[in-house]
Amino acid sequence: MSVVWHEHPDPESAADAAAQFVRGRLEDALAGQPLATVALSGGRGPAALFGKLARASLAWDRVHFFWVDERSAPPWRADSNFRLANELLLEPARIPKGQIHRIEGELRPDLAASRYVDAIREFFALGPQQMPRFDVAHLGLGADCHTASLFPGEPLLEDRSAIAAAVYVERLSSWRVTLLPGVLLAASHILFLTTGAEKAEAVRTVLTGPYNPQRWPAQLITHHGRHVVWFLDHAAASKELSAPA
Ligand code: 6PG
């Protein structure tokens, strides 16, 4: 388990450090390949990160954008993860449409999921059993220790071969489309950006609690991800974070 966490005084400086990390990893990727890929999460947490990335100097014309998950929402609706990234990052950074591979939240969830898998397979030119390798996967953490749209008790937490799927989230009485563990675990670099006191218990559980990913899904990525880095503010890191077992 190679997990690193960085604690910052406030959400702004945590988002700053996360933005520099993303820019650095994409730059490293572009040093060795024509294109780089990043998968973005949604929720409230990433707004500051997206704003900072939009102002970052990088060869954005060689970066392709994907999503970790999406709500059953059309791209113009306030709860659309695409809309959040589009308004705060893609439009300000003038990212050409051809580099944006969004999950079509306006479609029936199973159809949106299969079209997203097709788009990923085509972009990465994947063979039958192959998994895409995103250069950077950006994740958030729910207070219930969910990440992406992999919520506690989700049977697909056991899946290692499928790329994305529609999942019904009982607690939210709504469908989501989400990348699945096999893809997240294959990502070259995974960052969690998590801020606020309401996340402190979840952070402590994921980073130091007994391993139980069915109960605390973010543990799966944290324990088995390739290079996992957590960016936390003081409030989110306020519970005892002793070195992981
Ligand atoms: C989503 C996300 C989800 C998010 C967490 C944390 O669509 O909601 O991708 O996994 O990262 O729920 O969300 P907040 O930052 O809003 O607390």
Residues whose N, C-alpha, C, O or C-beta is under 5 A from the ligand:
A	BS01	6PG	S41 G42 G43 R44 G45 D69 L139 G140 L141 G142 T147 A148 S149
